[in-house]
Amino acid sequence: MYRGAAEGKTDKEISIILGISTSTVRFHWQNIFKKLAANGRTYAITKALRQQIITPASIRNPCQNR
């Protein structure tokens, strides 16, 4: 989920990619926020990058052709 969000994907897009409901994506975001002590997606992604949970190399540029 981090990578998709870091690539600029919406909850709806992430739910389609993962084959789960949008409400399930939001449920997981709430758990991520709690575990990282983050109050939003941007801060959670930043903390995940700093803690090397995700790496910059694994994130595709959202401006590139998909």
PQR file of N, CA, C, O and H, with PARSE charges and radii, in Angstrom:
ATOM      1  N   MET A   1       0.808  -1.194   0.000 -0.4000 1.5000
ATOM      2  CA  MET A   1       0.000   0.000   0.000 -0.0000 2.0000
ATOM      3  C   MET A   1       0.851   1.257   0.000  0.5500 1.7000
ATOM      4  O   MET A   1       0.535   2.239  -0.671 -0.5500 1.4000
ATOM      5  N   TYR A   2       1.945   1.211   0.770 -0.4000 1.5000
ATOM      6  CA  TYR A   2       2.806   2.393   0.799 -0.0000 2.0000
ATOM      7  C   TYR A   2       3.262   2.775  -0.599  0.5500 1.7000
ATOM      8  O   TYR A   2       3.182   3.933  -1.009 -0.5500 1.4000
ATOM      9  H   TYR A   2       2.202   0.413   1.316  0.4000 1.0000
ATOM     10  N   ARG A   3       3.750   1.753  -1.330 -0.4000 1.5000
ATOM     11  CA  ARG A   3       4.315   2.046  -2.644 -0.0000 2.0000
ATOM     12  C   ARG A   3       3.263   2.656  -3.561  0.5500 1.7000
ATOM     13  O   ARG A   3       3.533   3.635  -4.257 -0.5500 1.4000
ATOM     14  H   ARG A   3       3.815   0.812  -0.998  0.4000 1.0000
ATOM     15  N   GLY A   4       2.070   2.083  -3.561 -0.4000 1.5000
ATOM     16  CA  GLY A   4       1.005   2.635  -4.400 -0.0000 2.0000
ATOM     17  C   GLY A   4       0.678   4.059  -4.022  0.5500 1.7000
ATOM     18  O   GLY A   4       0.504   4.915  -4.889 -0.5500 1.4000
ATOM     19  H   GLY A   4       1.851   1.288  -2.996  0.4000 1.0000
ATOM     20  N   ALA A   5       0.595   4.315  -2.742 -0.4000 1.5000
ATOM     21  CA  ALA A   5       0.304   5.675  -2.283 -0.0000 2.0000
ATOM     22  C   ALA A   5       1.461   6.612  -2.609  0.5500 1.7000
ATOM     23  O   ALA A   5       1.243   7.760  -2.996 -0.5500 1.4000
ATOM     24  H   ALA A   5       0.737   3.620  -2.037  0.4000 1.0000
ATOM     25  N   ALA A   6       2.681   6.129  -2.454 -0.4000 1.5000
ATOM     26  CA  ALA A   6       3.850   6.951  -2.763 -0.0000 2.0000
ATOM     27  C   ALA A   6       3.910   7.265  -4.257  0.5500 1.7000
ATOM     28  O   ALA A   6       4.504   8.264  -4.663 -0.5500 1.4000
ATOM     29  H   ALA A   6       2.858   5.197  -2.139  0.4000 1.0000
ATOM     30  N   GLU A   7       3.291   6.409  -5.071 -0.4000 1.5000
ATOM     31  CA  GLU A   7       3.233   6.652  -6.511 -0.0000 2.0000
ATOM     32  C   GLU A   7       2.055   7.540  -6.886  0.5500 1.7000
ATOM     33  O   GLU A   7       1.850   7.829  -8.064 -0.5500 1.4000
ATOM     34  H   GLU A   7       2.808   5.598  -4.741  0.4000 1.0000
ATOM     35  N   GLY A   8       1.276   7.979  -5.890 -0.4000 1.5000
ATOM     36  CA  GLY A   8       0.174   8.887  -6.135 -0.0000 2.0000
ATOM     37  C   GLY A   8      -1.161   8.204  -6.379  0.5500 1.7000
ATOM     38  O   GLY A   8      -2.111   8.856  -6.814 -0.5500 1.4000
ATOM     39  H   GLY A   8       1.443   7.744  -4.933  0.4000 1.0000
ATOM     40  N   LYS A   9      -1.255   6.924  -6.113 -0.4000 1.5000
ATOM     41  CA  LYS A   9      -2.501   6.205  -6.339 -0.0000 2.0000
ATOM     42  C   LYS A   9      -3.514   6.519  -5.237  0.5500 1.7000
ATOM     43  O   LYS A   9      -3.150   6.740  -4.082 -0.5500 1.4000
ATOM     44  H   LYS A   9      -0.484   6.395  -5.760  0.4000 1.0000
ATOM     45  N   THR A  10      -4.783   6.534  -5.616 -0.4000 1.5000
ATOM     46  CA  THR A  10      -5.858   6.782  -4.665 -0.0000 2.0000
ATOM     47  C   THR A  10      -6.222   5.477  -3.957  0.5500 1.7000
ATOM     48  O   THR A  10      -5.779   4.400  -4.358 -0.5500 1.4000
ATOM     49  H   THR A  10      -5.078   6.354  -6.554  0.4000 1.0000
ATOM     50  N   ASP A  11      -7.026   5.581  -2.908 -0.4000 1.5000
ATOM     51  CA  ASP A  11      -7.502   4.381  -2.219 -0.0000 2.0000
ATOM     52  C   ASP A  11      -8.254   3.475  -3.191  0.5500 1.7000
ATOM     53  O   ASP A  11      -8.106   2.254  -3.141 -0.5500 1.4000
ATOM     54  H   ASP A  11      -7.386   6.455  -2.582  0.4000 1.0000
ATOM     55  N   LYS A  12      -9.058   4.064  -4.074 -0.4000 1.5000
ATOM     56  CA  LYS A  12      -9.823   3.289  -5.060 -0.0000 2.0000
ATOM     57  C   LYS A  12      -8.877   2.525  -5.989  0.5500 1.7000
ATOM     58  O   LYS A  12      -9.088   1.340  -6.250 -0.5500 1.4000
ATOM     59  H   LYS A  12      -9.178   5.056  -4.116  0.4000 1.0000
ATOM     60  N   GLU A  13      -7.836   3.196  -6.488 -0.4000 1.5000
ATOM     61  CA  GLU A  13      -6.873   2.540  -7.375 -0.0000 2.0000
ATOM     62  C   GLU A  13      -6.142   1.417  -6.650  0.5500 1.7000
ATOM     63  O   GLU A  13      -5.930   0.346  -7.218 -0.5500 1.4000
ATOM     64  H   GLU A  13      -7.664   4.159  -6.276  0.4000 1.0000
ATOM     65  N   ILE A  14      -5.757   1.656  -5.400 -0.4000 1.5000
ATOM     66  CA  ILE A  14      -5.069   0.635  -4.605 -0.0000 2.0000
ATOM     67  C   ILE A  14      -5.994  -0.557  -4.390  0.5500 1.7000
ATOM     68  O   ILE A  14      -5.548  -1.702  -4.456 -0.5500 1.4000
ATOM     69  H   ILE A  14      -5.929   2.526  -4.939  0.4000 1.0000
ATOM     70  N   SER A  15      -7.280  -0.304  -4.131 -0.4000 1.5000
ATOM     71  CA  SER A  15      -8.226  -1.399  -3.896 -0.0000 2.0000
ATOM     72  C   SER A  15      -8.388  -2.260  -5.142  0.5500 1.7000
ATOM     73  O   SER A  15      -8.502  -3.482  -5.035 -0.5500 1.4000
ATOM     74  H   SER A  15      -7.643   0.626  -4.077  0.4000 1.0000
ATOM     75  N   ILE A  16      -8.400  -1.646  -6.315 -0.4000 1.5000
ATOM     76  CA  ILE A  16      -8.518  -2.404  -7.563 -0.0000 2.0000
ATOM     77  C   ILE A  16      -7.271  -3.248  -7.786  0.5500 1.7000
ATOM     78  O   ILE A  16      -7.372  -4.424  -8.138 -0.5500 1.4000
ATOM     79  H   ILE A  16      -8.308  -0.654  -6.401  0.4000 1.0000
ATOM     80  N   ILE A  17      -6.097  -2.657  -7.583 -0.4000 1.5000
ATOM     81  CA  ILE A  17      -4.829  -3.374  -7.778 -0.0000 2.0000
ATOM     82  C   ILE A  17      -4.736  -4.569  -6.836  0.5500 1.7000
ATOM     83  O   ILE A  17      -4.323  -5.653  -7.248 -0.5500 1.4000
ATOM     84  H   ILE A  17      -6.015  -1.703  -7.297  0.4000 1.0000
ATOM     85  N   LEU A  18      -5.119  -4.378  -5.570 -0.4000 1.5000
ATOM     86  CA  LEU A  18      -4.996  -5.439  -4.573 -0.0000 2.0000
ATOM     87  C   LEU A  18      -6.199  -6.380  -4.542  0.5500 1.7000
ATOM     88  O   LEU A  18      -6.145  -7.431  -3.903 -0.5500 1.4000
ATOM     89  H   LEU A  18      -5.455  -3.498  -5.235  0.4000 1.0000
ATOM     90  N   GLY A  19      -7.277  -6.015  -5.224 -0.4000 1.5000
ATOM     91  CA  GLY A  19      -8.466  -6.853  -5.239 -0.0000 2.0000
ATOM     92  C   GLY A  19      -9.220  -6.869  -3.914  0.5500 1.7000
ATOM     93  O   GLY A  19      -9.786  -7.888  -3.517 -0.5500 1.4000
ATOM     94  H   GLY A  19      -7.321  -5.162  -5.744  0.4000 1.0000
ATOM     95  N   ILE A  20      -9.217  -5.719  -3.236 -0.4000 1.5000
ATOM     96  CA  ILE A  20      -9.928  -5.585  -1.956 -0.0000 2.0000
ATOM     97  C   ILE A  20     -10.817  -4.355  -2.038  0.5500 1.7000
ATOM     98  O   ILE A  20     -10.701  -3.559  -2.970 -0.5500 1.4000
ATOM     99  H   ILE A  20      -8.757  -4.892  -3.558  0.4000 1.0000
ATOM    100  N   SER A  21     -11.697  -4.200  -1.069 -0.4000 1.5000
ATOM    101  CA  SER A  21     -12.597  -3.045  -1.089 -0.0000 2.0000
ATOM    102  C   SER A  21     -11.859  -1.780  -0.650  0.5500 1.7000
ATOM    103  O   SER A  21     -10.820  -1.832   0.008 -0.5500 1.4000
ATOM    104  H   SER A  21     -11.791  -4.846  -0.312  0.4000 1.0000
ATOM    105  N   THR A  22     -12.434  -0.652  -1.036 -0.4000 1.5000
ATOM    106  CA  THR A  22     -11.872   0.636  -0.635 -0.0000 2.0000
ATOM    107  C   THR A  22     -11.913   0.787   0.878  0.5500 1.7000
ATOM    108  O   THR A  22     -10.999   1.362   1.470 -0.5500 1.4000
ATOM    109  H   THR A  22     -13.278  -0.610  -1.571  0.4000 1.0000
ATOM    110  N   SER A  23     -12.968   0.274   1.508 -0.4000 1.5000
ATOM    111  CA  SER A  23     -13.041   0.378   2.971 -0.0000 2.0000
ATOM    112  C   SER A  23     -11.949  -0.459   3.640  0.5500 1.7000
ATOM    113  O   SER A  23     -11.468  -0.099   4.714 -0.5500 1.4000
ATOM    114  H   SER A  23     -13.710  -0.193   1.027  0.4000 1.0000
ATOM    115  N   THR A  24     -11.559  -1.559   3.022 -0.4000 1.5000
ATOM    116  CA  THR A  24     -10.462  -2.367   3.563 -0.0000 2.0000
ATOM    117  C   THR A  24      -9.141  -1.606   3.447  0.5500 1.7000
ATOM    118  O   THR A  24      -8.316  -1.653   4.359 -0.5500 1.4000
ATOM    119  H   THR A  24     -11.950  -1.851   2.150  0.4000 1.0000
ATOM    120  N   VAL A  25      -8.943  -0.916   2.345 -0.4000 1.5000
ATOM    121  CA  VAL A  25      -7.738  -0.092   2.173 -0.0000 2.0000
ATOM    122  C   VAL A  25      -7.698   0.961   3.281  0.5500 1.7000
ATOM    123  O   VAL A  25      -6.660   1.170   3.908 -0.5500 1.4000
ATOM    124  H   VAL A  25      -9.614  -0.879   1.604  0.4000 1.0000
ATOM    125  N   ARG A  26      -8.815   1.613   3.517 -0.4000 1.5000
ATOM    126  CA  ARG A  26      -8.875   2.656   4.554 -0.0000 2.0000
ATOM    127  C   ARG A  26      -8.648   2.075   5.944  0.5500 1.7000
ATOM    128  O   ARG A  26      -8.020   2.710   6.792 -0.5500 1.4000
ATOM    129  H   ARG A  26      -9.659   1.444   3.008  0.4000 1.0000
ATOM    130  N   PHE A  27      -9.162   0.865   6.179 -0.4000 1.5000
ATOM    131  CA  PHE A  27      -8.926   0.182   7.454 -0.0000 2.0000
ATOM    132  C   PHE A  27      -7.425  -0.033   7.658  0.5500 1.7000
ATOM    133  O   PHE A  27      -6.893   0.213   8.741 -0.5500 1.4000
ATOM    134  H   PHE A  27      -9.672   0.350   5.491  0.4000 1.0000
ATOM    135  N   HIS A  28      -6.750  -0.497   6.598 -0.4000 1.5000
ATOM    136  CA  HIS A  28      -5.306  -0.732   6.704 -0.0000 2.0000
ATOM    137  C   HIS A  28      -4.548   0.575   6.896  0.5500 1.7000
ATOM    138  O   HIS A  28      -3.559   0.614   7.628 -0.5500 1.4000
ATOM    139  H   HIS A  28      -7.182  -0.697   5.719  0.4000 1.0000
ATOM    140  N   TRP A  29      -5.001   1.651   6.245 -0.4000 1.5000
ATOM    141  CA  TRP A  29      -4.364   2.951   6.460 -0.0000 2.0000
ATOM    142  C   TRP A  29      -4.445   3.357   7.925  0.5500 1.7000
ATOM    143  O   TRP A  29      -3.469   3.863   8.480 -0.5500 1.4000
ATOM    144  H   TRP A  29      -5.804   1.620   5.650  0.4000 1.0000
ATOM    145  N   GLN A  30      -5.580   3.145   8.549 -0.4000 1.5000
ATOM    146  CA  GLN A  30      -5.723   3.504   9.961 -0.0000 2.0000
ATOM    147  C   GLN A  30      -4.724   2.731  10.822  0.5500 1.7000
ATOM    148  O   GLN A  30      -4.144   3.289  11.754 -0.5500 1.4000
ATOM    149  H   GLN A  30      -6.372   2.734   8.098  0.4000 1.0000
ATOM    150  N   ASN A  31      -4.523   1.449  10.512 -0.4000 1.5000
ATOM    151  CA  ASN A  31      -3.528   0.652  11.243 -0.0000 2.0000
ATOM    152  C   ASN A  31      -2.113   1.158  10.988  0.5500 1.7000
ATOM    153  O   ASN A  31      -1.294   1.216  11.906 -0.5500 1.4000
ATOM    154  H   ASN A  31      -4.994   0.995   9.755  0.4000 1.0000
ATOM    155  N   ILE A  32      -1.831   1.521   9.755 -0.4000 1.5000
ATOM    156  CA  ILE A  32      -0.513   2.068   9.409 -0.0000 2.0000
ATOM    157  C   ILE A  32      -0.275   3.365  10.184  0.5500 1.7000
ATOM    158  O   ILE A  32       0.804   3.568  10.742 -0.5500 1.4000
ATOM    159  H   ILE A  32      -2.496   1.474   9.009  0.4000 1.0000
ATOM    160  N   PHE A  33      -1.280   4.240  10.218 -0.4000 1.5000
ATOM    161  CA  PHE A  33      -1.147   5.508  10.941 -0.0000 2.0000
ATOM    162  C   PHE A  33      -0.842   5.268  12.413  0.5500 1.7000
ATOM    163  O   PHE A  33       0.000   5.950  12.997 -0.5500 1.4000
ATOM    164  H   PHE A  33      -2.156   4.076   9.765  0.4000 1.0000
ATOM    165  N   LYS A  34      -1.522   4.306  13.007 -0.4000 1.5000
ATOM    166  CA  LYS A  34      -1.286   3.994  14.424 -0.0000 2.0000
ATOM    167  C   LYS A  34       0.128   3.458  14.640  0.5500 1.7000
ATOM    168  O   LYS A  34       0.826   3.895  15.554 -0.5500 1.4000
ATOM    169  H   LYS A  34      -2.206   3.752  12.533  0.4000 1.0000
ATOM    170  N   LYS A  35       0.546   2.520  13.807 -0.4000 1.5000
ATOM    171  CA  LYS A  35       1.856   1.891  13.992 -0.0000 2.0000
ATOM    172  C   LYS A  35       3.009   2.865  13.777  0.5500 1.7000
ATOM    173  O   LYS A  35       4.049   2.762  14.427 -0.5500 1.4000
ATOM    174  H   LYS A  35      -0.021   2.165  13.064  0.4000 1.0000
ATOM    175  N   LEU A  36       2.817   3.813  12.859 -0.4000 1.5000
ATOM    176  CA  LEU A  36       3.879   4.781  12.579 -0.0000 2.0000
ATOM    177  C   LEU A  36       3.703   6.090  13.354  0.5500 1.7000
ATOM    178  O   LEU A  36       4.523   7.002  13.244 -0.5500 1.4000
ATOM    179  H   LEU A  36       1.972   3.896  12.330  0.4000 1.0000
ATOM    180  N   ALA A  37       2.639   6.169  14.126 -0.4000 1.5000
ATOM    181  CA  ALA A  37       2.311   7.413  14.836 -0.0000 2.0000
ATOM    182  C   ALA A  37       2.281   8.580  13.850  0.5500 1.7000
ATOM    183  O   ALA A  37       2.894   9.625  14.067 -0.5500 1.4000
ATOM    184  H   ALA A  37       1.973   5.429  14.215  0.4000 1.0000
ATOM    185  N   ALA A  38       1.553   8.367  12.773 -0.4000 1.5000
ATOM    186  CA  ALA A  38       1.422   9.368  11.718 -0.0000 2.0000
ATOM    187  C   ALA A  38      -0.045   9.773  11.621  0.5500 1.7000
ATOM    188  O   ALA A  38      -0.938   8.963  11.872 -0.5500 1.4000
ATOM    189  H   ALA A  38       1.055   7.518  12.596  0.4000 1.0000
ATOM    190  N   ASN A  39      -0.286  11.019  11.261 -0.4000 1.5000
ATOM    191  CA  ASN A  39      -1.666  11.489  11.179 -0.0000 2.0000
ATOM    192  C   ASN A  39      -2.145  11.704   9.753  0.5500 1.7000
ATOM    193  O   ASN A  39      -3.147  12.386   9.536 -0.5500 1.4000
ATOM    194  H   ASN A  39       0.440  11.677  11.057  0.4000 1.0000
ATOM    195  N   GLY A  40      -1.453  11.139   8.784 -0.4000 1.5000
ATOM    196  CA  GLY A  40      -1.876  11.265   7.391 -0.0000 2.0000
ATOM    197  C   GLY A  40      -0.989  10.461   6.469  0.5500 1.7000
ATOM    198  O   GLY A  40       0.074   9.982   6.860 -0.5500 1.4000
ATOM    199  H   GLY A  40      -0.639  10.585   8.960  0.4000 1.0000
ATOM    200  N   ARG A  41      -1.447  10.322   5.232 -0.4000 1.5000
ATOM    201  CA  ARG A  41      -0.727   9.504   4.248 -0.0000 2.0000
ATOM    202  C   ARG A  41       0.677  10.030   3.952  0.5500 1.7000
ATOM    203  O   ARG A  41       1.642   9.266   3.920 -0.5500 1.4000
ATOM    204  H   ARG A  41      -2.311  10.711   4.914  0.4000 1.0000
ATOM    205  N   THR A  42       0.779  11.325   3.740 -0.4000 1.5000
ATOM    206  CA  THR A  42       2.075  11.897   3.383 -0.0000 2.0000
ATOM    207  C   THR A  42       3.098  11.666   4.489  0.5500 1.7000
ATOM    208  O   THR A  42       4.236  11.277   4.228 -0.5500 1.4000
ATOM    209  H   THR A  42      -0.005  11.946   3.767  0.4000 1.0000
ATOM    210  N   TYR A  43       2.680  11.909   5.720 -0.4000 1.5000
ATOM    211  CA  TYR A  43       3.591  11.712   6.850 -0.0000 2.0000
ATOM    212  C   TYR A  43       3.929  10.230   7.021  0.5500 1.7000
ATOM    213  O   TYR A  43       5.073   9.886   7.317 -0.5500 1.4000
ATOM    214  H   TYR A  43       1.756  12.225   5.933  0.4000 1.0000
ATOM    215  N   ALA A  44       2.945   9.356   6.836 -0.4000 1.5000
ATOM    216  CA  ALA A  44       3.189   7.915   6.945 -0.0000 2.0000
ATOM    217  C   ALA A  44       4.179   7.457   5.878  0.5500 1.7000
ATOM    218  O   ALA A  44       5.078   6.665   6.164 -0.5500 1.4000
ATOM    219  H   ALA A  44       2.015   9.635   6.596  0.4000 1.0000
ATOM    220  N   ILE A  45       4.018   7.946   4.661 -0.4000 1.5000
ATOM    221  CA  ILE A  45       4.938   7.579   3.579 -0.0000 2.0000
ATOM    222  C   ILE A  45       6.338   8.099   3.878  0.5500 1.7000
ATOM    223  O   ILE A  45       7.325   7.393   3.671 -0.5500 1.4000
ATOM    224  H   ILE A  45       3.288   8.589   4.429  0.4000 1.0000
ATOM    225  N   THR A  46       6.423   9.341   4.368 -0.4000 1.5000
ATOM    226  CA  THR A  46       7.724   9.916   4.720 -0.0000 2.0000
ATOM    227  C   THR A  46       8.413   9.091   5.807  0.5500 1.7000
ATOM    228  O   THR A  46       9.606   8.801   5.715 -0.5500 1.4000
ATOM    229  H   THR A  46       5.622   9.915   4.536  0.4000 1.0000
ATOM    230  N   LYS A  47       7.651   8.715   6.836 -0.4000 1.5000
ATOM    231  CA  LYS A  47       8.226   7.908   7.915 -0.0000 2.0000
ATOM    232  C   LYS A  47       8.637   6.522   7.405  0.5500 1.7000
ATOM    233  O   LYS A  47       9.673   5.995   7.811 -0.5500 1.4000
ATOM    234  H   LYS A  47       6.682   8.950   6.911  0.4000 1.0000
ATOM    235  N   ALA A  48       7.835   5.939   6.525 -0.4000 1.5000
ATOM    236  CA  ALA A  48       8.169   4.627   5.956 -0.0000 2.0000
ATOM    237  C   ALA A  48       9.458   4.695   5.143  0.5500 1.7000
ATOM    238  O   ALA A  48      10.264   3.766   5.173 -0.5500 1.4000
ATOM    239  H   ALA A  48       6.994   6.367   6.196  0.4000 1.0000
ATOM    240  N   LEU A  49       9.648   5.787   4.425 -0.4000 1.5000
ATOM    241  CA  LEU A  49      10.897   5.975   3.674 -0.0000 2.0000
ATOM    242  C   LEU A  49      12.080   6.138   4.627  0.5500 1.7000
ATOM    243  O   LEU A  49      13.130   5.527   4.427 -0.5500 1.4000
ATOM    244  H   LEU A  49       8.993   6.542   4.401  0.4000 1.0000
ATOM    245  N   ARG A  50      11.913   6.948   5.646 -0.4000 1.5000
ATOM    246  CA  ARG A  50      12.998   7.179   6.605 -0.0000 2.0000
ATOM    247  C   ARG A  50      13.377   5.915   7.358  0.5500 1.7000
ATOM    248  O   ARG A  50      14.549   5.704   7.672 -0.5500 1.4000
ATOM    249  H   ARG A  50      11.060   7.445   5.809  0.4000 1.0000
ATOM    250  N   GLN A  51      12.384   5.067   7.651 -0.4000 1.5000
ATOM    251  CA  GLN A  51      12.644   3.823   8.374 -0.0000 2.0000
ATOM    252  C   GLN A  51      12.975   2.667   7.428  0.5500 1.7000
ATOM    253  O   GLN A  51      13.130   1.522   7.855 -0.5500 1.4000
ATOM    254  H   GLN A  51      11.433   5.238   7.396  0.4000 1.0000
ATOM    255  N   GLN A  52      13.079   2.984   6.156 -0.4000 1.5000
ATOM    256  CA  GLN A  52      13.420   2.021   5.109 -0.0000 2.0000
ATOM    257  C   GLN A  52      12.429   0.858   5.025  0.5500 1.7000
ATOM    258  O   GLN A  52      12.801  -0.263   4.676 -0.5500 1.4000
ATOM    259  H   GLN A  52      12.953   3.913   5.809  0.4000 1.0000
ATOM    260  N   ILE A  53      11.165   1.137   5.347 -0.4000 1.5000
ATOM    261  CA  ILE A  53      10.096   0.169   5.142 -0.0000 2.0000
ATOM    262  C   ILE A  53       9.831   0.074   3.643  0.5500 1.7000
ATOM    263  O   ILE A  53       9.566  -1.006   3.115 -0.5500 1.4000
ATOM    264  H   ILE A  53      10.863   2.048   5.630  0.4000 1.0000
ATOM    265  N   ILE A  54       9.907   1.215   2.967 -0.4000 1.5000
ATOM    266  CA  ILE A  54       9.919   1.260   1.509 -0.0000 2.0000
ATOM    267  C   ILE A  54      11.162   2.032   1.100  0.5500 1.7000
ATOM    268  O   ILE A  54      11.688   2.831   1.876 -0.5500 1.4000
ATOM    269  H   ILE A  54      10.123   2.092   3.396  0.4000 1.0000
ATOM    270  N   THR A  55      11.629   1.795  -0.113 -0.4000 1.5000
ATOM    271  CA  THR A  55      12.825   2.481  -0.591 -0.0000 2.0000
ATOM    272  C   THR A  55      12.464   3.329  -1.811  0.5500 1.7000
ATOM    273  O   THR A  55      11.545   2.990  -2.557 -0.5500 1.4000
ATOM    274  H   THR A  55      11.203   1.146  -0.743  0.4000 1.0000
ATOM    275  N   PRO A  56      13.183   4.425  -2.010 -0.5600 1.5000
ATOM    276  CA  PRO A  56      12.904   5.260  -3.180  0.2800 2.0000
ATOM    277  C   PRO A  56      13.011   4.487  -4.496  0.5500 1.7000
ATOM    278  O   PRO A  56      12.280   4.772  -5.445 -0.5500 1.4000
ATOM    279  N   ALA A  57      13.907   3.526  -4.553 -0.4000 1.5000
ATOM    280  CA  ALA A  57      14.089   2.754  -5.787 -0.0000 2.0000
ATOM    281  C   ALA A  57      12.859   1.922  -6.130  0.5500 1.7000
ATOM    282  O   ALA A  57      12.654   1.582  -7.295 -0.5500 1.4000
ATOM    283  H   ALA A  57      14.501   3.295  -3.782  0.4000 1.0000
ATOM    284  N   SER A  58      12.034   1.585  -5.129 -0.4000 1.5000
ATOM    285  CA  SER A  58      10.852   0.752  -5.397 -0.0000 2.0000
ATOM    286  C   SER A  58       9.646   1.570  -5.838  0.5500 1.7000
ATOM    287  O   SER A  58       8.603   1.009  -6.177 -0.5500 1.4000
ATOM    288  H   SER A  58      12.201   1.861  -4.182  0.4000 1.0000
ATOM    289  N   ILE A  59       9.782   2.887  -5.836 -0.4000 1.5000
ATOM    290  CA  ILE A  59       8.652   3.764  -6.177 -0.0000 2.0000
ATOM    291  C   ILE A  59       8.820   4.249  -7.611  0.5500 1.7000
ATOM    292  O   ILE A  59       9.845   4.825  -7.977 -0.5500 1.4000
ATOM    293  H   ILE A  59      10.629   3.343  -5.561  0.4000 1.0000
ATOM    294  N   ARG A  60       7.778   4.000  -8.419 -0.4000 1.5000
ATOM    295  CA  ARG A  60       7.815   4.492  -9.792 -0.0000 2.0000
ATOM    296  C   ARG A  60       7.359   5.950  -9.826  0.5500 1.7000
ATOM    297  O   ARG A  60       6.530   6.372  -9.020 -0.5500 1.4000
ATOM    298  H   ARG A  60       6.946   3.532  -8.122  0.4000 1.0000
ATOM    299  N   ASN A  61       7.901   6.695 -10.752 -0.4000 1.5000
ATOM    300  CA  ASN A  61       7.506   8.087 -10.939 -0.0000 2.0000
ATOM    301  C   ASN A  61       6.098   8.102 -11.512  0.5500 1.7000
ATOM    302  O   ASN A  61       5.870   7.495 -12.559 -0.5500 1.4000
ATOM    303  H   ASN A  61       8.575   6.352 -11.407  0.4000 1.0000
ATOM    304  N   PRO A  62       5.128   8.782 -10.860 -0.5600 1.5000
ATOM    305  CA  PRO A  62       3.767   8.789 -11.359  0.2800 2.0000
ATOM    306  C   PRO A  62       3.614   9.494 -12.696  0.5500 1.7000
ATOM    307  O   PRO A  62       2.575   9.365 -13.343 -0.5500 1.4000
ATOM    308  N   CYS A  63       4.628  10.236 -13.123 -0.4000 1.5000
ATOM    309  CA  CYS A  63       4.580  10.933 -14.413 -0.0000 2.0000
ATOM    310  C   CYS A  63       5.039  10.055 -15.573  0.5500 1.7000
ATOM    311  O   CYS A  63       4.834  10.402 -16.736 -0.5500 1.4000
ATOM    312  H   CYS A  63       5.472  10.340 -12.598  0.4000 1.0000
ATOM    313  N   GLN A  64       5.656   8.926 -15.259 -0.4000 1.5000
ATOM    314  CA  GLN A  64       6.109   8.019 -16.298 -0.0000 2.0000
ATOM    315  C   GLN A  64       4.915   7.274 -16.883  0.5500 1.7000
ATOM    316  O   GLN A  64       3.891   7.113 -16.218 -0.5500 1.4000
ATOM    317  H   GLN A  64       5.822   8.644 -14.315  0.4000 1.0000
ATOM    318  N   ASN A  65       5.046   6.823 -18.121 -0.4000 1.5000
ATOM    319  CA  ASN A  65       4.001   6.009 -18.725 -0.0000 2.0000
ATOM    320  C   ASN A  65       3.874   4.716 -17.956  0.5500 1.7000
ATOM    321  O   ASN A  65       4.874   4.131 -17.540 -0.5500 1.4000
ATOM    322  H   ASN A  65       5.878   6.954 -18.661  0.4000 1.0000
ATOM    323  N   ARG A  66       2.652   4.269 -17.768 -0.4000 1.5000
ATOM    324  CA  ARG A  66       2.419   3.055 -16.982 -0.0000 2.0000
ATOM    325  C   ARG A  66       2.275   1.878 -17.866  0.5500 1.7000
ATOM    326  O   ARG A  66       2.073   0.764 -17.383 -0.5500 1.4000
ATOM    327  H   ARG A  66       1.839   4.744 -18.106  0.4000 1.0000
TER
END
